[in-house]
Amino acid sequence: MIRLPDASLASLFRVDPDYKRGAATGNIKIVGAFQIEDTAKRQLTAAWSPGFLPITFSFSDGACYSLQADYTAGTLSNGKMSKADCDSRHDFDEPPLPAPPPSHSLKLIGSAWQYAAWADQRDGGTIITAPDRSVFKPLFTARMEVSAIMAMNGPDTLVGM
């Protein structure tokens, strides 16, 4: 596992220009990024978290690993992976999501705390929607393939490739 510089990923994210929360506009802050290498025999298949950390990763060979890191001064450091119990996953019932507009070619990746990640099959990348159950409301886009989302009161964690 390699810790990536936060600034090296900033160009991958863009707040949706139409997203407003009152008079304020959104912003994105990367607090930590780690690279985990897939191999020919092992690919990442899922990720989950009870909230922020630790994050448990499930791989195609049935193994699970937990990522723990220190969070100090607004950034993650000292990331460590250790073998984990795959039975620790707890899926929470999410309310139904509003459907994306028919003009979008989107596939749901997952949702957490009413935020949702959608794979943009036409343009590539991922759209993250805000927790508004009455209308499809894009919050930001990520120019990367995302395989999972975990959140507490914001889309805290995207697991991407």
Sequence and secondary structure as in RCSB ss.txt:
>XXXX:A:sequence
MIRLPDASLASLFRVDPDYKRGAATGNIKIVGAFQIEDTAKRQLTAAWSPGFLPITFSFSDGACYSLQADYTAGT
LSNGKMSKADCDSRHDFDEPPLPAPPPSHSLKLIGSAWQYAAWADQRDGGTIITAPDRSVFKPLFTARMEVSAIM
AMNGPDTLVGM
>XXXX:A:secstr
 EEE GGGGGGGEEE TT EETTEE       EEE    SS  EEEEE SSSS EEEEETTS EEEEEEEEETTE
EEEEEEEE  GGG             TT  EEEEEEETTEEEEEETTT SEEEE S TTS  EEEEESS EEEEE
 SSS  EEEE 
